[in-house]
Amino acid sequence: TPLYSSAASDVYKRQGGIILREIQVSEITKTVRQMCMDAAYHLPKDIYEGLKKGRETEESPVGCIVLDQIIKNAEIADAEDRPYCQDTGMTLVFVEVGQDVHFVGGDLKEAINEGVAQGYVEGYLRKSVVAEPLFNRKNTQNNTPAIIYIDIVPGDKVEINVELKGFGSENKSDVAMLVPADGVEGVKNAVLEIVKHAGPNPCPPIVLGVGIGGTMDQAAVMSKKALLRDISTPHKDPEYAKLEEEILEMVNKTGIGPQLGGTTTCIGVNIEWGATHIAGLPVAVTIMCHAARHKHVVL
């Protein structure tokens, strides 16, 4: 059983009348290393249960066979500590840092990338990152650099989310820049068109992260963060929870199904929203394949 210990980091020092919690960046490296491996090997419980629920309601005989294979694959990966999918993704790391935390011993981002490198090399995970995207696509050999988002929040805790983003599904994600007049129906239609355009290419059953509002780039980040929420937990706002249900129903009526057609195209829709301009209604859709892998730790 992996351990995420912060014992070595529980050092508090008074600086200028303020008590700060000191955390060695080596603790961050150790934690991220383990999180990468755990995320790759062990499908989150809500995703696993979502796949099983989809199997119970799937109407296509071929779709049932595909779902049986996907579920069996998840069970083997979990039992044997093997990657759930050969594409172990590009590593996204979301970090919420308490403002009363002081990191010592090095650079935080370097420590995160070192943890990713160790996790992918020592965990025998496929390395899929190229250093430069266009003219010299040379593999970095350790899946770094990661995509890192850092937010400062109250308190003395550090919350880390690691998301392994496969690119078969990432390549089919998209942003629609709507106008306010498009309204709720415009949002639903935009999401549906993105899913229909993707077809079976993102390896369904999929999970949809939808970001509404902000700017083009912020909507995309919100859609990534949305994928971290348990798919069995609806949005806390009842209007957005209803919209999640409506989009899920619409997507599952497309007939795309699990790989080869059926009624289980999507097992979860999570929406996050943010303030936006009076003239805009950005909608970002991040499609996640059935390998919806992520891990959450608080230090």
C-alpha contacts under 8 A as a table, 3 or more apart, distances in Angstrom:
res1	aa1	res2	aa2	distance
2	P	34	Q	7.08
2	P	38	D	7.97
4	Y	31	T	6.04
4	Y	297	V	7.47
4	Y	299	L	7.77
5	S	8	A	7.68
5	S	31	T	7.96
5	S	299	L	7.42
6	S	9	S	5.26
6	S	10	D	6.64
6	S	27	E	6.94
6	S	299	L	5.69
7	A	10	D	5.57
8	A	11	V	7.66
8	A	23	I	7.77
8	A	24	Q	7.68
8	A	27	E	7.54
9	S	21	R	7.80
9	S	22	E	6.12
9	S	23	I	4.41
9	S	24	Q	5.88
9	S	27	E	7.12
10	D	21	R	6.69
10	D	22	E	6.73
10	D	23	I	6.94
11	V	21	R	5.77
11	V	22	E	5.26
11	V	23	I	7.20
12	Y	19	I	6.36
12	Y	20	L	5.48
12	Y	21	R	4.42
12	Y	22	E	5.84
13	K	19	I	5.42
13	K	20	L	5.34
13	K	21	R	6.48
13	K	22	E	7.14
14	R	17	G	5.90
14	R	18	I	5.30
14	R	19	I	4.20
14	R	20	L	6.12
15	Q	18	I	5.16
15	Q	19	I	6.18
15	Q	20	L	7.00
19	I	100	D	7.29
20	L	100	D	4.97
20	L	101	V	5.57
20	L	102	H	6.29
20	L	156	D	7.53
21	R	100	D	6.15
21	R	101	V	4.76
21	R	102	H	5.92
21	R	156	D	6.27
22	E	101	V	5.93
22	E	102	H	4.80
22	E	103	F	5.74
22	E	104	V	6.65
23	I	27	E	7.12
23	I	101	V	7.06
23	I	102	H	6.25
23	I	103	F	4.94
23	I	104	V	6.09
24	Q	27	E	5.58
24	Q	28	I	7.34
24	Q	103	F	5.81
24	Q	104	V	4.96
24	Q	105	G	5.63
24	Q	106	G	7.91
25	V	28	I	5.04
25	V	29	T	6.45
25	V	103	F	6.10
25	V	104	V	6.07
25	V	105	G	5.79
25	V	106	G	6.08
25	V	107	D	7.12
25	V	108	L	6.14
25	V	111	A	5.86
26	S	29	T	4.98
26	S	30	K	6.20
26	S	105	G	7.34
26	S	111	A	6.64
27	E	30	K	5.14
27	E	31	T	6.10
28	I	31	T	5.11
28	I	32	V	6.05
28	I	108	L	7.79
28	I	111	A	6.30
28	I	112	I	6.37
28	I	115	G	7.28
29	T	32	V	5.33
29	T	33	R	6.04
29	T	111	A	5.05
29	T	112	I	5.48
29	T	113	N	7.65
29	T	114	E	5.96
29	T	115	G	4.09
29	T	116	V	7.74
30	K	33	R	5.22
30	K	34	Q	6.51
30	K	115	G	6.03
31	T	34	Q	5.39
31	T	35	M	6.17
31	T	115	G	7.16
32	V	35	M	4.92
32	V	36	C	6.15
32	V	112	I	6.39
32	V	115	G	4.86
32	V	116	V	6.19
32	V	119	G	7.44
32	V	162	V	7.62
33	R	36	C	5.52
33	R	37	M	6.80
33	R	114	E	7.85
33	R	115	G	4.19
33	R	116	V	5.46
33	R	117	A	7.44
33	R	118	Q	5.65
33	R	119	G	4.16
33	R	120	Y	7.75
34	Q	37	M	5.33
34	Q	38	D	6.13
34	Q	115	G	7.92
34	Q	119	G	6.22
35	M	38	D	5.07
35	M	39	A	5.91
35	M	119	G	7.76
35	M	162	V	6.74
35	M	295	K	6.02
35	M	296	H	7.79
36	C	39	A	5.28
36	C	40	A	6.23
36	C	116	V	6.54
36	C	119	G	5.56
36	C	120	Y	7.07
36	C	162	V	6.87
36	C	164	L	7.72
36	C	295	K	7.75
37	M	40	A	5.15
37	M	41	Y	6.18
37	M	119	G	5.74
37	M	120	Y	7.13
37	M	123	G	5.82
37	M	125	L	7.78
38	D	41	Y	5.21
38	D	42	H	5.69
38	D	295	K	7.22
39	A	42	H	5.59
39	A	43	L	6.77
39	A	44	P	7.94
39	A	162	V	7.58
39	A	163	E	7.53
39	A	164	L	7.20
39	A	293	R	5.37
39	A	294	H	5.12
39	A	295	K	5.45
40	A	43	L	7.46
40	A	82	R	7.56
40	A	83	P	5.09
40	A	84	Y	6.01
40	A	85	C	7.66
40	A	88	T	6.44
40	A	125	L	7.79
40	A	164	L	7.34
40	A	293	R	6.45
40	A	294	H	7.98
41	Y	77	A	5.54
41	Y	78	D	5.60
41	Y	81	D	5.21
41	Y	82	R	5.21
41	Y	83	P	4.68
41	Y	84	Y	5.48
42	H	74	A	7.41
42	H	77	A	6.69
42	H	78	D	4.86
42	H	81	D	7.48
42	H	84	Y	7.20
42	H	293	R	7.71
43	L	47	I	6.71
43	L	48	Y	6.38
43	L	74	A	6.56
43	L	78	D	7.24
43	L	84	Y	7.40
43	L	291	A	7.21
43	L	292	A	7.13
43	L	293	R	5.85
43	L	294	H	7.86
44	P	47	I	5.43
44	P	48	Y	6.33
44	P	292	A	7.69
44	P	293	R	6.66
44	P	294	H	7.08
44	P	295	K	7.86
45	K	48	Y	5.08
45	K	49	E	6.05
46	D	49	E	5.14
46	D	50	G	5.96
46	D	230	D	6.06
46	D	231	I	6.24
46	D	232	S	6.47
47	I	50	G	4.88
47	I	51	L	6.23
47	I	231	I	7.16
47	I	267	I	7.83
47	I	290	H	7.79
47	I	292	A	6.95
48	Y	51	L	5.22
48	Y	52	K	6.42
48	Y	71	I	7.23
48	Y	74	A	7.60
49	E	52	K	5.03
49	E	53	K	6.09
50	G	53	K	5.04
50	G	54	G	6.12
50	G	231	I	7.87
50	G	267	I	5.70
50	G	268	G	7.66
51	L	54	G	5.00
51	L	55	R	6.24
51	L	67	L	7.12
51	L	71	I	6.93
51	L	205	P	7.73
51	L	267	I	6.81
52	K	55	R	4.97
52	K	56	E	6.42
52	K	67	L	7.89
52	K	71	I	7.17
53	K	56	E	5.16
53	K	57	T	6.65
54	G	57	T	5.34
54	G	58	E	5.81
54	G	67	L	7.92
54	G	264	T	5.74
54	G	267	I	6.84
55	R	58	E	5.17
55	R	64	C	5.96
55	R	67	L	6.00
55	R	68	D	7.33
55	R	264	T	7.80
57	T	263	T	7.91
57	T	264	T	7.88
58	E	61	P	7.88
58	E	63	G	6.66
58	E	64	C	6.18
58	E	262	G	6.69
58	E	263	T	5.56
58	E	264	T	5.98
59	E	63	G	7.40
59	E	64	C	7.56
59	E	262	G	6.34
59	E	263	T	6.13
60	S	63	G	4.87
60	S	64	C	6.20
60	S	261	G	7.18
60	S	262	G	4.95
60	S	263	T	7.01
61	P	64	C	5.10
61	P	65	I	6.51
62	V	65	I	5.14
62	V	66	V	6.34
62	V	260	L	7.01
62	V	261	G	7.59
62	V	262	G	7.77
63	G	66	V	5.09
63	G	67	L	6.15
63	G	257	G	6.72
63	G	258	P	5.54
63	G	259	Q	7.44
63	G	260	L	6.47
63	G	261	G	6.29
63	G	262	G	5.49
63	G	263	T	7.90
63	G	264	T	7.78
64	C	67	L	5.14
64	C	68	D	6.08
65	I	68	D	5.09
65	I	69	Q	6.36
66	V	69	Q	5.20
66	V	70	I	6.26
66	V	258	P	6.52
66	V	259	Q	7.29
66	V	260	L	7.95
67	L	70	I	4.97
67	L	71	I	6.06
67	L	258	P	6.80
68	D	71	I	5.25
68	D	72	K	6.11
69	Q	72	K	5.09
69	Q	73	N	6.03
70	I	73	N	5.08
70	I	74	A	6.33
71	I	74	A	5.12
71	I	75	E	6.39
72	K	75	E	5.08
72	K	76	I	6.25
73	N	76	I	5.19
73	N	77	A	6.13
73	N	84	Y	6.86
74	A	77	A	5.18
74	A	78	D	6.10
74	A	84	Y	6.03
75	E	78	D	5.14
75	E	79	A	6.12
76	I	79	A	5.18
76	I	80	E	5.97
76	I	82	R	7.66
77	A	80	E	5.38
77	A	81	D	5.51
77	A	82	R	4.63
77	A	83	P	5.96
77	A	84	Y	5.27
78	D	81	D	5.50
78	D	82	R	6.94
78	D	84	Y	7.79
83	P	86	Q	6.59
83	P	88	T	7.15
83	P	125	L	6.87
84	Y	291	A	6.99
85	C	88	T	6.18
85	C	291	A	6.79
86	Q	125	L	8.00
86	Q	126	R	6.81
87	D	126	R	6.57
87	D	128	S	7.77
87	D	166	G	5.83
87	D	167	F	7.74
88	T	125	L	6.22
88	T	126	R	5.77
88	T	127	K	7.57
88	T	128	S	7.76
88	T	164	L	6.42
88	T	165	K	7.42
88	T	166	G	6.33
89	G	128	S	6.83
89	G	164	L	4.97
89	G	165	K	4.49
89	G	166	G	3.99
89	G	167	F	6.49
90	M	128	S	6.84
90	M	129	V	6.74
90	M	143	N	6.91
90	M	146	A	6.90
90	M	147	I	7.78
90	M	164	L	5.69
90	M	165	K	5.12
90	M	166	G	6.40
90	M	167	F	7.63
91	T	116	V	7.52
91	T	143	N	7.46
91	T	144	T	7.83
91	T	146	A	5.07
91	T	147	I	6.23
91	T	162	V	6.90
91	T	163	E	5.96
91	T	164	L	4.86
91	T	165	K	6.32
92	L	146	A	5.85
92	L	147	I	4.71
92	L	148	I	5.97
92	L	149	Y	7.96
92	L	162	V	5.75
92	L	163	E	5.01
92	L	164	L	6.26
92	L	165	K	7.10
93	V	146	A	6.93
93	V	147	I	6.14
93	V	148	I	4.82
93	V	149	Y	6.26
93	V	160	I	6.98
93	V	161	N	5.72
93	V	162	V	4.65
93	V	163	E	6.39
94	F	148	I	6.02
94	F	149	Y	4.85
94	F	150	I	6.10
94	F	160	I	5.78
94	F	161	N	5.04
94	F	162	V	6.48
95	V	148	I	7.63
95	V	149	Y	6.11
95	V	150	I	4.77
95	V	151	D	6.26
95	V	158	V	6.99
95	V	159	E	5.68
95	V	160	I	4.65
95	V	161	N	6.47
96	E	150	I	5.89
96	E	151	D	4.82
96	E	152	I	5.80
96	E	153	V	6.28
96	E	158	V	5.71
96	E	159	E	5.02
96	E	160	I	6.54
97	V	101	V	6.95
97	V	150	I	7.14
97	V	151	D	6.13
97	V	152	I	4.94
97	V	153	V	5.84
97	V	154	P	7.99
97	V	156	D	7.59
97	V	157	K	6.49
97	V	158	V	4.74
97	V	159	E	6.62
98	G	101	V	5.50
98	G	152	I	5.92
98	G	153	V	4.87
98	G	154	P	5.05
98	G	155	G	4.53
98	G	156	D	4.57
98	G	157	K	5.14
98	G	158	V	5.94
99	Q	152	I	5.96
99	Q	153	V	5.81
99	Q	154	P	5.38
99	Q	155	G	5.91
99	Q	156	D	6.48
100	D	154	P	7.29
100	D	155	G	5.71
100	D	156	D	4.77
101	V	155	G	7.77
101	V	156	D	5.20
101	V	157	K	7.08
101	V	158	V	7.88
103	F	106	G	7.54
103	F	107	D	7.93
103	F	108	L	7.16
104	V	107	D	7.91
106	G	110	E	7.64
106	G	111	A	7.24
107	D	110	E	5.29
107	D	111	A	6.14
108	L	111	A	5.04
108	L	112	I	6.29
109	K	112	I	5.04
109	K	113	N	6.23
109	K	148	I	7.57
110	E	113	N	5.14
110	E	114	E	6.06
111	A	114	E	5.04
111	A	115	G	6.25
112	I	115	G	5.09
112	I	116	V	6.36
112	I	146	A	7.97
113	N	116	V	4.99
113	N	117	A	6.12
113	N	144	T	6.09
113	N	145	P	6.02
113	N	146	A	6.13
114	E	117	A	5.02
114	E	118	Q	6.13
115	G	118	Q	5.17
115	G	119	G	6.04
116	V	119	G	5.11
116	V	120	Y	6.13
116	V	142	N	7.53
116	V	143	N	7.02
116	V	144	T	6.70
116	V	146	A	7.24
117	A	120	Y	5.37
117	A	121	V	6.05
117	A	142	N	4.76
117	A	143	N	6.21
117	A	144	T	6.22
118	Q	121	V	5.28
118	Q	122	E	5.64
118	Q	123	G	7.68
118	Q	142	N	7.61
119	G	122	E	5.46
119	G	123	G	5.34
119	G	125	L	7.72
120	Y	123	G	5.18
120	Y	124	Y	5.86
120	Y	125	L	4.74
120	Y	126	R	6.92
120	Y	127	K	6.85
120	Y	142	N	6.07
120	Y	143	N	6.73
121	V	124	Y	5.39
121	V	125	L	6.46
121	V	142	N	6.05
122	E	125	L	7.85
126	R	143	N	7.84
127	K	139	N	7.56
127	K	140	T	7.65
127	K	141	Q	5.66
127	K	142	N	5.48
127	K	143	N	4.68
128	S	139	N	6.78
128	S	141	Q	7.70
128	S	143	N	5.70
129	V	139	N	5.64
129	V	140	T	6.05
129	V	141	Q	7.55
129	V	142	N	7.72
129	V	143	N	4.96
129	V	144	T	6.37
129	V	145	P	7.55
130	V	133	P	6.43
130	V	137	R	5.30
130	V	138	K	5.05
130	V	139	N	4.24
130	V	140	T	5.65
131	A	137	R	6.52
131	A	138	K	5.98
131	A	139	N	6.38
131	A	140	T	5.97
131	A	145	P	7.85
132	E	135	F	7.05
132	E	136	N	5.90
132	E	137	R	5.45
132	E	138	K	6.92
133	P	136	N	6.92
133	P	137	R	5.57
134	L	137	R	6.22
140	T	143	N	6.29
140	T	144	T	6.54
141	Q	144	T	7.87
143	N	146	A	7.18
157	K	298	V	6.81
157	K	299	L	5.77
158	V	298	V	5.68
158	V	299	L	5.12
159	E	296	H	7.50
159	E	297	V	5.92
159	E	298	V	4.36
159	E	299	L	6.35
160	I	296	H	5.82
160	I	297	V	5.31
160	I	298	V	6.21
161	N	228	L	7.72
161	N	294	H	6.99
161	N	295	K	5.67
161	N	296	H	4.57
161	N	297	V	6.58
162	V	294	H	5.39
162	V	295	K	5.24
162	V	296	H	6.60
163	E	228	L	7.70
163	E	293	R	6.04
163	E	294	H	4.29
163	E	295	K	6.68
164	L	292	A	7.71
164	L	293	R	5.63
164	L	294	H	6.17
165	K	170	E	7.01
165	K	288	M	7.34
165	K	292	A	7.83
165	K	293	R	7.58
166	G	169	S	6.17
166	G	170	E	6.34
166	G	288	M	7.56
166	G	289	C	7.44
166	G	291	A	7.87
167	F	170	E	4.39
167	F	171	N	5.61
168	G	171	N	5.61
168	G	172	K	7.14
168	G	201	N	6.70
168	G	202	P	5.13
168	G	203	C	7.27
168	G	289	C	7.76
169	S	172	K	5.34
169	S	173	S	6.65
169	S	201	N	7.13
169	S	202	P	3.99
169	S	203	C	6.98
169	S	286	T	7.99
169	S	287	I	5.46
169	S	288	M	5.51
169	S	289	C	5.63
170	E	173	S	5.20
170	E	202	P	7.67
170	E	286	T	6.80
170	E	287	I	6.24
170	E	288	M	7.02
171	N	202	P	7.97
172	K	194	I	7.61
172	K	197	H	7.92
172	K	198	A	5.44
172	K	201	N	7.76
172	K	202	P	6.70
172	K	286	T	7.97
172	K	287	I	6.75
173	S	194	I	7.29
173	S	284	A	7.88
173	S	285	V	5.63
173	S	286	T	4.73
173	S	287	I	5.28
174	D	194	I	6.73
174	D	284	A	5.97
174	D	285	V	5.47
174	D	286	T	6.71
175	V	216	M	7.12
175	V	220	A	7.16
175	V	282	P	7.21
175	V	283	V	5.71
175	V	284	A	4.20
175	V	285	V	6.15
176	A	190	A	6.57
176	A	282	P	6.01
176	A	283	V	5.14
176	A	284	A	6.22
177	M	216	M	7.30
177	M	280	G	7.27
177	M	281	L	6.23
177	M	282	P	4.54
177	M	283	V	6.24
178	L	182	D	6.44
178	L	186	G	7.49
178	L	187	V	7.84
178	L	280	G	6.36
178	L	281	L	4.84
178	L	282	P	5.59
178	L	283	V	7.06
179	V	182	D	5.65
179	V	183	G	7.76
179	V	279	A	6.28
179	V	280	G	4.89
179	V	281	L	5.03
179	V	282	P	7.72
180	P	183	G	5.67
180	P	278	I	7.63
180	P	279	A	6.51
180	P	280	G	5.87
180	P	281	L	5.50
182	D	185	E	6.67
182	D	186	G	4.49
182	D	187	V	7.15
183	G	186	G	5.26
183	G	187	V	6.46
184	V	187	V	5.12
184	V	188	K	6.32
185	E	188	K	5.09
185	E	189	N	6.06
186	G	189	N	5.13
186	G	190	A	6.03
187	V	190	A	5.13
187	V	191	V	6.29
187	V	283	V	6.84
188	K	191	V	5.30
188	K	192	L	6.15
188	K	247	I	6.23
189	N	192	L	5.01
189	N	193	E	6.04
190	A	193	E	5.24
190	A	194	I	6.33
190	A	283	V	7.67
191	V	194	I	5.25
191	V	195	V	6.32
191	V	247	I	7.70
191	V	283	V	7.96
191	V	285	V	6.62
192	L	195	V	5.12
192	L	196	K	6.06
192	L	247	I	7.57
192	L	250	M	7.23
192	L	251	V	6.34
193	E	196	K	5.05
193	E	197	H	5.99
194	I	197	H	5.18
194	I	198	A	6.25
194	I	285	V	7.59
195	V	198	A	5.06
195	V	199	G	6.32
195	V	251	V	7.27
196	K	199	G	5.13
196	K	254	T	7.32
198	A	201	N	5.87
198	A	202	P	6.63
199	G	202	P	7.31
199	G	256	I	6.18
200	P	203	C	5.87
200	P	204	P	6.23
200	P	256	I	6.17
200	P	257	G	7.68
200	P	258	P	7.68
200	P	259	Q	5.38
200	P	260	L	7.29
201	N	204	P	7.71
201	N	259	Q	7.93
202	P	206	I	7.28
202	P	287	I	7.24
202	P	288	M	7.26
202	P	289	C	5.55
203	C	206	I	6.93
203	C	258	P	7.40
203	C	259	Q	5.97
203	C	289	C	5.21
203	C	290	H	6.58
204	P	257	G	6.71
204	P	258	P	4.92
204	P	259	Q	5.55
204	P	265	T	5.73
204	P	266	C	6.80
204	P	289	C	5.60
204	P	290	H	5.83
205	P	257	G	6.64
205	P	258	P	4.99
205	P	259	Q	7.33
205	P	264	T	6.09
205	P	265	T	4.67
205	P	266	C	4.84
205	P	267	I	6.32
205	P	289	C	6.48
205	P	290	H	5.29
206	I	265	T	6.27
206	I	266	C	4.61
206	I	267	I	6.29
206	I	268	G	7.46
206	I	287	I	6.61
206	I	288	M	5.47
206	I	289	C	4.55
206	I	290	H	5.16
207	V	227	L	7.45
207	V	266	C	5.70
207	V	267	I	5.85
207	V	268	G	4.98
207	V	269	V	6.00
207	V	287	I	6.18
207	V	288	M	5.05
207	V	289	C	6.39
207	V	290	H	6.91
207	V	292	A	7.16
208	L	227	L	7.08
208	L	266	C	7.49
208	L	268	G	6.31
208	L	269	V	4.74
208	L	270	N	6.24
208	L	285	V	6.73
208	L	286	T	5.98
208	L	287	I	5.02
208	L	288	M	6.15
209	G	222	M	7.96
209	G	223	S	4.55
209	G	224	K	6.10
209	G	225	K	7.53
209	G	226	A	5.03
209	G	227	L	5.10
209	G	269	V	6.11
209	G	270	N	5.07
209	G	271	I	5.99
209	G	272	E	7.88
209	G	285	V	5.79
209	G	286	T	5.06
209	G	287	I	6.47
209	G	288	M	7.62
210	V	219	A	7.96
210	V	222	M	7.20
210	V	223	S	4.45
210	V	224	K	7.83
210	V	226	A	6.66
210	V	269	V	7.42
210	V	270	N	6.14
210	V	271	I	4.65
210	V	272	E	6.32
210	V	283	V	6.98
210	V	284	A	5.63
210	V	285	V	4.68
210	V	286	T	6.38
211	G	219	A	4.63
211	G	220	A	6.12
211	G	221	V	7.38
211	G	222	M	4.78
211	G	223	S	4.14
211	G	224	K	7.86
211	G	226	A	7.32
211	G	271	I	5.87
211	G	272	E	5.04
211	G	273	W	5.60
211	G	274	G	7.93
211	G	282	P	7.91
211	G	283	V	5.72
211	G	284	A	4.98
211	G	285	V	6.52
212	I	219	A	5.70
212	I	222	M	7.68
212	I	223	S	7.92
212	I	271	I	7.39
212	I	272	E	6.37
212	I	273	W	4.60
212	I	274	G	6.45
212	I	281	L	6.98
212	I	282	P	5.78
212	I	283	V	4.70
212	I	284	A	6.51
213	G	218	Q	7.79
213	G	219	A	5.86
213	G	273	W	5.63
213	G	274	G	4.89
213	G	275	A	5.65
213	G	276	T	4.95
213	G	280	G	7.64
213	G	281	L	5.56
213	G	282	P	5.09
213	G	283	V	6.58
214	G	217	D	7.87
214	G	218	Q	5.47
214	G	219	A	5.62
214	G	273	W	7.63
214	G	274	G	5.23
214	G	275	A	5.26
214	G	276	T	4.29
214	G	277	H	7.32
214	G	281	L	7.93
214	G	282	P	6.81
215	T	218	Q	5.12
215	T	219	A	5.90
215	T	276	T	6.64
215	T	282	P	6.39
216	M	219	A	5.39
216	M	220	A	6.52
216	M	282	P	5.96
216	M	283	V	7.78
216	M	284	A	7.50
217	D	220	A	5.18
217	D	221	V	6.45
218	Q	221	V	5.07
218	Q	222	M	6.13
219	A	222	M	5.07
219	A	223	S	6.21
219	A	273	W	7.65
219	A	274	G	7.73
219	A	282	P	6.46
219	A	283	V	6.31
219	A	284	A	5.36
220	A	223	S	5.10
220	A	224	K	6.49
220	A	283	V	7.95
220	A	284	A	5.06
220	A	285	V	7.07
220	A	286	T	7.26
221	V	224	K	5.09
221	V	225	K	6.31
222	M	225	K	5.00
222	M	226	A	6.02
222	M	272	E	5.84
222	M	273	W	7.03
223	S	226	A	5.06
223	S	227	L	6.85
223	S	271	I	7.04
223	S	272	E	6.59
223	S	284	A	6.11
223	S	285	V	6.01
223	S	286	T	5.63
224	K	227	L	5.56
224	K	228	L	7.52
224	K	286	T	6.21
225	K	228	L	5.50
225	K	229	R	7.65
225	K	272	E	7.73
226	A	229	R	5.79
226	A	270	N	5.44
226	A	271	I	5.83
226	A	272	E	5.69
227	L	230	D	7.86
227	L	270	N	6.45
227	L	288	M	7.87
228	L	294	H	6.87
229	R	233	T	7.26
229	R	270	N	7.10
230	D	233	T	5.42
231	I	234	P	7.09
231	I	267	I	7.83
231	I	268	G	5.30
231	I	269	V	6.91
231	I	270	N	6.76
232	S	268	G	7.69
234	P	241	A	5.35
234	P	244	E	7.67
234	P	270	N	7.49
235	H	238	P	6.79
235	H	240	Y	5.99
235	H	241	A	4.64
235	H	244	E	7.81
235	H	270	N	7.23
235	H	271	I	7.06
236	K	240	Y	7.73
236	K	241	A	6.88
237	D	240	Y	5.46
237	D	241	A	6.11
238	P	241	A	4.82
238	P	242	K	6.04
239	E	242	K	5.17
239	E	243	L	6.31
240	Y	243	L	4.86
240	Y	244	E	6.15
240	Y	271	I	7.05
241	A	244	E	5.09
241	A	245	E	6.46
242	K	245	E	5.14
242	K	246	E	6.21
243	L	246	E	5.00
243	L	247	I	6.11
244	E	247	I	5.31
244	E	248	L	6.15
244	E	269	V	5.43
244	E	270	N	6.35
244	E	271	I	6.75
245	E	248	L	5.11
245	E	249	E	6.22
245	E	269	V	7.39
246	E	249	E	5.19
246	E	250	M	6.21
247	I	250	M	5.04
247	I	251	V	6.08
247	I	269	V	7.18
248	L	251	V	5.26
248	L	252	N	6.20
248	L	266	C	6.63
248	L	267	I	7.54
248	L	268	G	6.63
248	L	269	V	6.02
249	E	252	N	5.26
249	E	253	K	6.39
250	M	253	K	5.28
250	M	254	T	6.96
251	V	254	T	5.50
251	V	265	T	6.62
251	V	266	C	6.67
252	N	255	G	6.51
252	N	256	I	7.60
252	N	257	G	7.18
252	N	263	T	5.48
252	N	264	T	5.79
252	N	265	T	5.09
252	N	266	C	6.09
253	K	263	T	6.54
254	T	257	G	7.73
254	T	263	T	7.79
254	T	265	T	7.66
255	G	261	G	5.63
255	G	262	G	5.18
255	G	263	T	5.67
255	G	264	T	7.98
255	G	265	T	7.14
256	I	259	Q	7.12
256	I	260	L	7.02
256	I	261	G	4.71
256	I	262	G	6.03
256	I	263	T	7.27
256	I	264	T	7.83
256	I	265	T	5.68
257	G	260	L	6.30
257	G	261	G	4.14
257	G	262	G	3.82
257	G	263	T	5.00
257	G	264	T	4.70
257	G	265	T	4.00
257	G	266	C	7.72
258	P	261	G	5.92
258	P	262	G	6.26
258	P	263	T	7.71
258	P	264	T	5.83
258	P	265	T	5.62
262	G	265	T	7.09
264	T	267	I	6.90
266	C	269	V	7.70
276	T	280	G	6.58
276	T	281	L	7.05
277	H	280	G	5.28
277	H	281	L	7.71
288	M	291	A	7.26
288	M	292	A	5.91
289	C	292	A	5.99
